[in-house]
Amino acid sequence: MKSIFTHLMRQLDDVLPGQSPEVKYGYASLAAATWLSFFAAVLVEAWWMAVLPAVVLLVYVTILDYRKVFYLLLVCIPLSTELELPGGFGTDLPTEPLIVGLMLVFILQLAFRRSVLPQGFMWHPITLLLLLHWGWIIVPLLTSSDVFVSVKFFLAKTWYIITFYFLAGSLLRTIQDVAHFFWAVCIPLMLTVVYVLVGHAGYGFSFEDVHRVLSPFYRNHVIYACIMVVIVPFVWFVRQWYPTWSWQRVGLGLALIVLVVAIQLSYTRAAMGTLILLPLIYGVIRLRLVKSALLMVVLVVTLGFWRLALDNYYLDFAPDYDKTITHTRFDNLLEATAQGEDISTMERFYRWIAGFYMVGERLLTGFGPGNFLEQYKPYAVNSFRTYVSHNPERSGIHCYYLMVPVEQGLPGLLFFLFMVFAVLIYGEKLYHRLKCRRSQQAVMALMLSFISILILCIINDLIETDKIGSFFFMLMAMLVNFDLASRRPVAKPD
């Protein structure tokens, strides 16, 4: 061992001339530990031992400067993969260990340094509404149908909020930070998109085979398409920050084209529809119509539900069991959707109706966070049953705005909507208050990306996933920071 260490030190004299002995000893120790861990892993056939030095180094760097590890986490979000663990557990690697580690380090930082967060961040109305939304989850947790599942949900929600809202809020404060955030996400995302497109090309870009080429980065084509939609507004506006014909502007122009094509080839209706709506949403914000749009949405949704419930009118839309099938061509899928014969759409109706009956059963506290899956079958209406109603994938309700009241009661939905409405109203006011064009573009990108997530959540459950939920909270944190910065008085030169 001593001869190996001495040899490493001699090699480092050539590689790191002029460095102090302490630095060289550090490098030599890390190299020796890496080799020993590797050989130990081979001898005892335990792969985890091989990564121990890297884990120790990562912990050390996190404690020393968690900003670097936070950006590493951003890079890993598009690259993460899901791993099923024994006992019904699952995790996202490498993102979830990084999220938990950063949360713990940030809590320690917050305990000893109160200036970690920007002044006024904790008392901003959006932060207070987020805390109300987060804190309410404890109430339905206490009356949950399965407390163990609800505790897992609450813990996951906790480290998402602390890491992606509070820690991100301490780091992503300026235009430069937004640019760093964008590049840290965009580059690895584009690598995964190219990877999927190349693999998909081998199947002739067929609708039926798109799911074959998504592994290991994406669970399904919905997550793949949605993360692309979320990043599109940033690509559009950030490219305008660079000179014409610069490599950044040209590269982002090409990336925009690739993303639009990839979204089309993902054959995800929600993502394609959201992409088409982005120019309209841009106009709503520009014309200061956000409050009017929110009022109209609330009225339309309320009247729609009232009409469907009146005299059980919703039963008139029950599908024909034998005609509601899976389609292997996208044009057939669109036609079937319009005729109420698409299996994925009608299966959503099957679960949504069950969800409405569940809300009526426990209006105040719901069935507990994370408990829809195990509780909805007795509340389903067989008239809407499809060939996949046995739910072999164990997927959720496919509507976040219904999942929340089912699991957290009607107060949980109201707290969530108050928070979302506050983000939209503050974001619109902020956009029109800012004088700097680049800051306006950054806020518009944040708003369009945030609203994209809200639209996608109408027929999906996305906020508890690392690839979409992480952006949901980071976008809120960045908007709060821009709002706080815009209200601070500008120092006048002497």
C-alpha positions as CSV (number, residue, x, y, z in Angstrom):
1,M,0.0,0.0,0.0
2,K,2.8,2.4,0.9
3,S,4.7,1.7,-2.4
4,I,1.4,2.4,-4.3
5,F,0.9,5.7,-2.5
6,T,4.5,6.7,-3.1
7,H,4.2,5.9,-6.8
8,L,1.1,8.1,-7.0
9,M,2.8,11.0,-5.3
10,R,5.6,10.8,-7.9
11,Q,3.2,10.8,-10.7
12,L,1.4,13.8,-9.2
13,D,4.7,15.7,-9.1
14,D,4.7,15.6,-12.9
15,V,0.9,16.2,-13.3
16,L,0.6,19.0,-10.7
17,P,3.9,20.9,-10.6
18,G,4.0,23.6,-8.0
19,Q,1.1,22.4,-5.9
20,S,1.4,22.1,-2.1
21,P,2.0,18.7,-0.5
22,E,-1.5,18.9,1.1
23,V,-3.1,19.1,-2.3
24,K,-1.0,16.3,-3.7
25,Y,-1.7,14.1,-0.6
26,G,-5.5,14.8,-1.2
27,Y,-5.4,13.7,-4.8
28,A,-3.2,10.7,-4.0
29,S,-5.5,9.6,-1.2
30,L,-8.6,9.9,-3.4
31,A,-6.9,7.9,-6.2
32,A,-5.8,5.2,-3.8
33,A,-9.2,5.0,-2.1
34,T,-10.9,4.7,-5.6
35,W,-8.7,1.8,-6.6
36,L,-9.1,0.0,-3.3
37,S,-12.9,0.4,-3.4
38,F,-13.0,-0.9,-7.0
39,F,-11.0,-4.0,-6.1
40,A,-13.0,-4.6,-2.9
41,A,-16.3,-4.3,-4.9
42,V,-15.0,-7.0,-7.4
43,L,-13.8,-9.3,-4.6
44,V,-17.1,-9.2,-2.6
45,E,-19.3,-8.6,-5.6
46,A,-20.9,-5.5,-4.1
47,W,-21.0,-2.8,-6.8
48,W,-21.9,0.0,-4.3
49,M,-18.4,-0.2,-2.8
50,A,-16.9,1.0,-6.1
51,V,-18.7,4.4,-5.8
52,L,-17.9,5.1,-2.1
53,P,-15.0,7.5,-2.8
54,A,-17.1,9.4,-5.3
55,V,-20.0,9.7,-2.8
56,V,-17.6,10.9,-0.1
57,L,-16.1,13.5,-2.5
58,L,-19.6,14.6,-3.5
59,V,-20.6,15.0,0.2
60,Y,-17.4,17.0,0.8
61,V,-18.0,19.3,-2.2
62,T,-21.7,19.7,-1.2
63,I,-20.8,20.9,2.3
64,L,-18.0,23.2,0.9
65,D,-20.1,24.8,-1.9
66,Y,-23.5,23.4,-2.6
67,R,-24.0,25.7,-5.6
68,K,-21.8,23.3,-7.7
69,V,-23.8,20.3,-6.6
70,F,-27.1,22.1,-7.3
71,Y,-26.0,22.7,-10.9
72,L,-25.0,19.1,-11.1
73,L,-28.5,18.2,-10.0
74,L,-29.9,20.4,-12.8
75,V,-27.7,18.6,-15.3
76,C,-29.0,15.2,-14.0
77,I,-32.7,16.0,-14.2
78,P,-33.1,15.2,-18.0
79,L,-30.7,12.3,-17.6
80,S,-32.3,10.6,-14.5
81,T,-33.7,7.2,-14.6
82,E,-36.4,5.4,-12.4
83,L,-35.4,2.5,-10.3
84,E,-37.8,0.1,-8.6
85,L,-36.7,-1.0,-5.1
86,P,-37.9,-3.9,-3.0
87,G,-40.9,-3.3,-0.7
88,G,-42.8,-1.2,-3.1
89,F,-40.3,1.7,-3.0
90,G,-38.9,3.5,-6.0
91,T,-36.4,6.3,-6.6
92,D,-35.0,8.4,-9.4
93,L,-31.2,8.1,-9.9
94,P,-29.1,10.1,-9.5
95,T,-31.5,13.0,-8.8
96,E,-33.3,11.9,-5.6
97,P,-30.1,11.2,-3.5
98,L,-28.8,14.6,-4.7
99,I,-32.2,16.3,-3.8
100,V,-32.2,14.8,-0.3
101,G,-28.5,15.6,0.3
102,L,-28.9,19.2,-0.8
103,M,-31.9,19.6,1.4
104,L,-30.0,18.5,4.5
105,V,-27.0,20.7,3.7
106,F,-29.3,23.7,3.0
107,I,-31.2,23.2,6.3
108,L,-27.8,23.3,8.1
109,Q,-26.8,26.4,6.2
110,L,-30.2,28.0,7.1
111,A,-29.7,27.2,10.7
112,F,-26.4,29.0,11.0
113,R,-26.7,31.7,8.3
114,R,-30.0,33.5,8.2
115,S,-28.9,35.5,5.1
116,V,-28.9,32.5,2.9
117,L,-32.3,33.5,1.4
118,P,-32.9,36.9,-0.3
119,Q,-34.4,39.5,2.0
120,G,-38.2,39.3,2.0
121,F,-38.2,35.8,0.3
122,M,-39.7,34.0,3.3
123,W,-42.5,36.6,3.7
124,H,-43.5,36.9,0.1
125,P,-47.2,36.1,-0.5
126,I,-46.3,33.3,-2.9
127,T,-44.0,31.7,-0.3
128,L,-46.6,32.0,2.4
129,L,-49.2,30.3,0.1
130,L,-46.8,27.6,-0.7
131,L,-46.2,27.0,3.0
132,L,-50.0,26.9,3.5
133,H,-50.3,24.3,0.7
134,W,-47.5,22.3,2.1
135,G,-48.6,22.5,5.7
136,W,-52.2,21.4,5.0
137,I,-50.9,18.1,3.7
138,I,-50.2,17.1,7.4
139,V,-54.0,17.3,8.1
140,P,-55.1,14.7,5.5
141,L,-52.0,12.6,6.4
142,L,-53.3,12.2,10.0
143,T,-56.7,10.8,8.7
144,S,-55.2,8.9,5.8
145,S,-56.5,5.6,4.6
146,D,-52.9,4.4,4.5
147,V,-50.6,6.5,6.7
148,F,-47.4,4.8,5.5
149,V,-48.1,5.8,1.9
150,S,-49.0,9.3,2.9
151,V,-45.9,9.8,5.0
152,K,-43.8,8.7,1.9
153,F,-45.7,11.3,-0.2
154,F,-45.2,14.0,2.4
155,L,-41.4,13.3,2.7
156,A,-41.0,13.4,-1.0
157,K,-43.0,16.7,-1.2
158,T,-40.8,18.1,1.6
159,W,-37.5,17.6,-0.1
160,Y,-38.8,18.8,-3.4
161,I,-40.1,22.1,-1.9
162,I,-37.0,22.7,0.2
163,T,-34.5,21.9,-2.6
164,F,-36.3,23.2,-5.6
165,Y,-38.0,26.2,-4.0
166,F,-36.0,27.4,-1.0
167,L,-32.5,26.3,-2.0
168,A,-33.1,27.3,-5.7
169,G,-34.4,30.6,-4.4
170,S,-31.1,31.2,-2.6
171,L,-29.2,30.6,-5.8
172,L,-31.2,31.6,-8.8
173,R,-31.5,35.4,-8.2
174,T,-30.3,37.2,-11.3
175,I,-30.5,37.1,-15.1
176,Q,-27.1,35.4,-15.1
177,D,-28.4,32.7,-12.8
178,V,-31.3,32.1,-15.1
179,A,-28.9,31.7,-18.0
180,H,-26.8,29.2,-16.0
181,F,-30.0,27.4,-15.0
182,F,-31.1,27.2,-18.7
183,W,-27.8,25.9,-20.1
184,A,-27.4,23.3,-17.2
185,V,-30.8,21.9,-18.2
186,C,-30.9,22.5,-22.0
187,I,-27.6,20.8,-23.0
188,P,-28.3,17.4,-21.3
189,L,-32.0,17.6,-22.4
190,M,-31.0,18.0,-26.0
191,L,-28.6,15.0,-25.8
192,T,-31.5,12.9,-24.6
193,V,-33.8,14.2,-27.4
194,V,-31.2,13.4,-30.0
195,Y,-30.7,10.0,-28.5
196,V,-34.5,9.3,-28.6
197,L,-34.8,10.7,-32.2
198,V,-32.0,8.5,-33.5
199,G,-33.5,5.4,-31.8
200,H,-36.9,6.3,-33.1
201,A,-35.6,6.7,-36.6
202,G,-34.7,3.0,-36.6
203,Y,-38.5,2.3,-36.3
204,G,-39.4,4.8,-39.0
205,F,-40.7,7.3,-36.4
206,S,-43.8,5.2,-36.0
207,F,-46.4,6.1,-33.4
208,E,-46.6,2.5,-32.1
209,D,-42.9,2.2,-31.4
210,V,-42.1,5.6,-29.7
211,H,-42.1,4.0,-26.3
212,R,-39.4,1.5,-27.3
213,V,-36.7,4.2,-27.5
214,L,-37.3,6.3,-24.3
215,S,-35.4,4.1,-21.8
216,P,-33.5,4.8,-19.7
217,F,-34.2,8.5,-19.5
218,Y,-38.0,8.6,-19.7
219,R,-40.8,6.5,-18.2
220,N,-43.2,7.2,-21.1
221,H,-43.7,9.5,-24.0
222,V,-45.8,11.9,-21.9
223,I,-42.9,12.9,-19.6
224,Y,-40.6,13.1,-22.6
225,A,-42.8,15.5,-24.5
226,C,-43.8,17.6,-21.4
227,I,-40.2,18.4,-20.4
228,M,-39.6,19.6,-23.9
229,V,-42.6,21.8,-23.8
230,V,-41.5,23.3,-20.5
231,I,-38.1,24.3,-21.9
232,V,-39.3,25.6,-25.3
233,P,-40.1,29.2,-23.9
234,F,-36.6,29.5,-22.5
235,V,-35.0,28.4,-25.8
236,W,-37.1,31.0,-27.6
237,F,-36.2,33.9,-25.4
238,V,-32.7,33.1,-24.3
239,R,-31.6,32.8,-27.9
240,Q,-32.5,36.5,-28.2
241,W,-29.9,37.4,-25.6
242,Y,-27.0,36.6,-28.0
243,P,-25.8,38.5,-31.1
244,T,-27.1,37.5,-34.5
245,W,-25.1,34.6,-36.0
246,S,-23.3,33.9,-32.8
247,W,-22.9,30.2,-32.1
248,Q,-25.3,30.4,-29.1
249,R,-28.1,32.0,-31.2
250,V,-27.6,29.7,-34.1
251,G,-27.4,26.6,-31.8
252,L,-30.5,27.6,-29.9
253,G,-32.4,28.2,-33.2
254,L,-31.5,24.7,-34.3
255,A,-32.4,23.3,-30.9
256,L,-35.9,25.0,-31.1
257,I,-36.5,23.3,-34.5
258,V,-35.4,19.9,-33.1
259,L,-37.6,20.3,-30.0
260,V,-40.7,21.2,-32.1
261,V,-40.1,18.2,-34.4
262,A,-39.5,15.9,-31.4
263,I,-42.7,17.0,-29.7
264,Q,-44.6,16.3,-32.9
265,L,-42.9,12.8,-33.1
266,S,-43.7,12.1,-29.5
267,Y,-47.3,11.8,-30.5
268,T,-48.4,13.4,-27.2
269,R,-51.7,15.3,-27.7
270,A,-51.4,17.3,-24.4
271,A,-47.9,18.5,-25.3
272,M,-48.8,19.4,-28.9
273,G,-51.9,21.3,-27.8
274,T,-49.9,23.2,-25.1
275,L,-47.2,24.2,-27.6
276,I,-49.9,25.6,-29.9
277,L,-51.4,27.6,-27.1
278,L,-48.2,29.3,-26.1
279,P,-48.5,32.3,-28.5
280,L,-52.1,32.9,-27.2
281,I,-50.9,32.8,-23.6
282,Y,-48.1,35.2,-24.5
283,G,-50.8,37.6,-25.8
284,V,-52.9,37.2,-22.7
285,I,-50.0,38.3,-20.5
286,R,-49.0,41.1,-22.8
287,L,-52.6,42.5,-22.8
288,R,-52.9,42.2,-19.0
289,L,-55.8,39.7,-19.3
290,V,-54.6,37.1,-16.8
291,K,-57.3,37.9,-14.2
292,S,-60.0,37.9,-16.8
293,A,-58.7,34.6,-18.2
294,L,-58.6,33.0,-14.7
295,L,-62.2,34.2,-14.0
296,M,-63.4,32.7,-17.4
297,V,-61.7,29.4,-16.7
298,V,-63.2,29.1,-13.2
299,L,-66.7,29.9,-14.6
300,V,-66.4,27.5,-17.5
301,V,-65.2,24.7,-15.3
302,T,-67.9,25.3,-12.7
303,L,-70.7,25.4,-15.3
304,G,-69.3,22.4,-17.1
305,F,-69.3,20.3,-13.9
306,W,-72.8,21.5,-12.9
307,R,-74.2,20.5,-16.3
308,L,-72.6,17.1,-16.3
309,A,-73.9,16.4,-12.8
310,L,-77.4,17.6,-13.5
311,D,-79.7,14.5,-14.0
312,N,-76.5,12.4,-14.4
313,Y,-76.0,13.9,-17.8
314,Y,-72.4,12.6,-17.8
315,L,-73.7,9.0,-18.3
316,D,-74.6,10.0,-21.9
317,F,-70.9,10.1,-22.7
318,A,-70.3,6.5,-21.6
319,P,-68.2,4.7,-24.3
320,D,-68.9,1.5,-26.2
321,Y,-66.7,-1.1,-24.4
322,D,-66.0,-3.1,-27.6
323,K,-65.1,0.0,-29.7
324,T,-62.9,1.7,-27.1
325,I,-59.5,0.2,-28.0
326,T,-55.9,1.1,-28.4
327,H,-54.9,2.6,-31.7
328,T,-51.6,2.0,-33.5
329,R,-51.8,5.0,-35.8
330,F,-51.8,8.6,-34.6
331,D,-54.4,9.8,-37.1
332,N,-56.7,7.0,-36.0
333,L,-56.1,8.0,-32.4
334,L,-57.1,11.6,-33.0
335,E,-60.3,10.5,-34.8
336,A,-61.1,8.1,-32.0
337,T,-60.6,10.8,-29.4
338,A,-63.1,13.0,-31.2
339,Q,-65.6,10.1,-31.2
340,G,-65.0,9.1,-27.6
341,E,-63.5,5.7,-28.6
342,D,-59.9,6.3,-27.6
343,I,-59.0,4.0,-24.7
344,S,-56.6,6.3,-22.9
345,T,-59.1,9.2,-23.0
346,M,-62.0,7.1,-21.8
347,E,-59.9,5.4,-19.2
348,R,-59.2,8.9,-17.8
349,F,-63.0,9.5,-17.7
350,Y,-63.4,6.2,-15.8
351,R,-60.9,7.4,-13.1
352,W,-62.1,11.0,-13.0
353,I,-65.7,9.9,-12.3
354,A,-64.4,7.7,-9.5
355,G,-62.4,10.7,-8.2
356,F,-65.5,12.9,-8.1
357,Y,-67.4,10.3,-6.0
358,M,-64.3,10.0,-3.7
359,V,-64.3,13.8,-3.2
360,G,-68.0,13.7,-2.2
361,E,-67.2,10.9,0.2
362,R,-64.4,12.8,2.1
363,L,-64.8,16.4,1.2
364,L,-62.7,17.9,4.0
365,T,-59.6,15.8,4.3
366,G,-59.7,13.4,1.4
367,F,-58.3,9.8,1.5
368,G,-54.8,10.9,2.3
369,P,-51.8,11.9,0.1
370,G,-50.8,9.1,-2.4
371,N,-53.9,7.0,-1.7
372,F,-56.0,7.4,-4.9
373,L,-54.5,4.3,-6.5
374,E,-55.5,1.8,-3.8
375,Q,-58.9,3.4,-3.1
376,Y,-60.6,4.4,-6.4
377,K,-62.0,1.0,-7.7
378,P,-65.1,0.8,-5.5
379,Y,-66.1,4.3,-6.6
380,A,-65.8,3.7,-10.3
381,V,-68.8,3.6,-12.7
382,N,-68.8,0.4,-14.8
383,S,-70.4,2.2,-17.7
384,F,-67.0,3.9,-18.4
385,R,-64.9,0.7,-17.9
386,T,-62.3,0.0,-20.6
387,Y,-60.0,-2.9,-21.5
388,V,-57.2,-1.4,-19.3
389,S,-59.3,-0.5,-16.3
390,H,-57.6,-3.2,-14.3
391,N,-54.7,-0.7,-14.4
392,P,-51.6,-3.0,-14.9
393,E,-49.3,0.0,-14.9
394,R,-50.6,1.2,-11.5
395,S,-50.9,4.7,-12.9
396,G,-52.8,7.6,-11.2
397,I,-55.9,9.6,-11.8
398,H,-54.3,11.6,-14.7
399,C,-55.6,15.0,-13.6
400,Y,-53.7,16.9,-10.9
401,Y,-56.6,19.2,-10.1
402,L,-58.7,16.2,-9.2
403,M,-56.0,14.2,-7.5
404,V,-55.4,17.0,-4.9
405,P,-59.0,17.1,-3.6
406,V,-59.3,13.3,-3.7
407,E,-56.2,12.9,-1.5
408,Q,-56.1,16.2,0.4
409,G,-59.7,17.3,0.5
410,L,-61.3,20.5,-1.0
411,P,-59.2,22.8,1.2
412,G,-56.1,21.2,-0.3
413,L,-57.3,22.1,-3.8
414,L,-58.2,25.7,-2.8
415,F,-54.8,26.3,-1.2
416,F,-53.1,24.9,-4.3
417,L,-55.2,27.1,-6.6
418,F,-54.7,30.2,-4.5
419,M,-50.9,29.7,-4.8
420,V,-51.1,29.1,-8.6
421,F,-53.3,32.2,-9.1
422,A,-50.9,34.3,-7.0
423,V,-48.0,33.2,-9.2
424,L,-49.9,34.1,-12.4
425,I,-51.1,37.5,-11.1
426,Y,-47.8,38.5,-9.6
427,G,-46.0,37.3,-12.7
428,E,-48.2,39.5,-15.0
429,K,-47.7,42.6,-12.9
430,L,-44.0,41.9,-12.7
431,Y,-43.6,41.6,-16.4
432,H,-45.2,45.0,-17.0
433,R,-43.3,46.7,-14.1
434,L,-39.9,45.7,-15.4
435,K,-38.0,48.1,-17.6
436,C,-35.1,45.9,-18.6
437,R,-35.9,44.0,-21.8
438,R,-33.9,41.0,-20.9
439,S,-35.5,40.8,-17.5
440,Q,-38.9,41.0,-19.2
441,Q,-38.0,38.2,-21.5
442,A,-36.8,36.0,-18.6
443,V,-40.1,36.6,-16.7
444,M,-42.1,35.8,-19.8
445,A,-40.2,32.6,-20.2
446,L,-40.8,31.7,-16.6
447,M,-44.5,32.5,-16.9
448,L,-45.0,30.5,-20.2
449,S,-43.1,27.5,-18.8
450,F,-45.1,27.6,-15.5
451,I,-48.5,27.9,-17.4
452,S,-47.4,25.0,-19.7
453,I,-47.1,22.8,-16.6
454,L,-50.5,23.9,-15.4
455,I,-52.1,23.0,-18.7
456,L,-50.3,19.7,-18.9
457,C,-51.6,18.8,-15.4
458,I,-55.2,19.0,-16.6
459,I,-54.8,15.4,-18.0
460,N,-51.6,14.3,-16.2
461,D,-50.1,13.9,-12.7
462,L,-46.8,15.7,-13.1
463,I,-45.9,17.8,-10.1
464,E,-44.6,14.9,-8.1
465,T,-42.1,13.8,-10.8
466,D,-38.5,15.0,-10.8
467,K,-38.5,15.9,-14.5
468,I,-41.5,18.3,-14.2
469,G,-42.1,19.0,-10.5
470,S,-38.6,20.3,-10.1
471,F,-39.3,23.0,-12.7
472,F,-42.7,23.9,-11.1
473,F,-41.0,25.0,-7.8
474,M,-37.9,26.5,-9.4
475,L,-40.0,28.7,-11.7
476,M,-41.9,30.0,-8.7
477,A,-38.7,30.7,-6.8
478,M,-37.2,32.7,-9.7
479,L,-40.4,34.7,-10.1
480,V,-40.3,35.6,-6.4
481,N,-36.7,36.7,-6.7
482,F,-37.4,38.9,-9.7
483,D,-40.4,40.4,-7.9
484,L,-38.3,41.2,-4.9
485,A,-35.4,42.7,-6.9
486,S,-37.8,44.9,-8.9
487,R,-39.2,46.4,-5.6
488,R,-35.8,47.3,-4.1
489,P,-34.7,50.9,-4.6
490,V,-31.8,51.4,-7.0
491,A,-28.8,53.0,-5.4
492,K,-28.0,56.4,-6.9
493,P,-24.4,57.3,-7.7
494,D,-22.8,59.8,-5.5
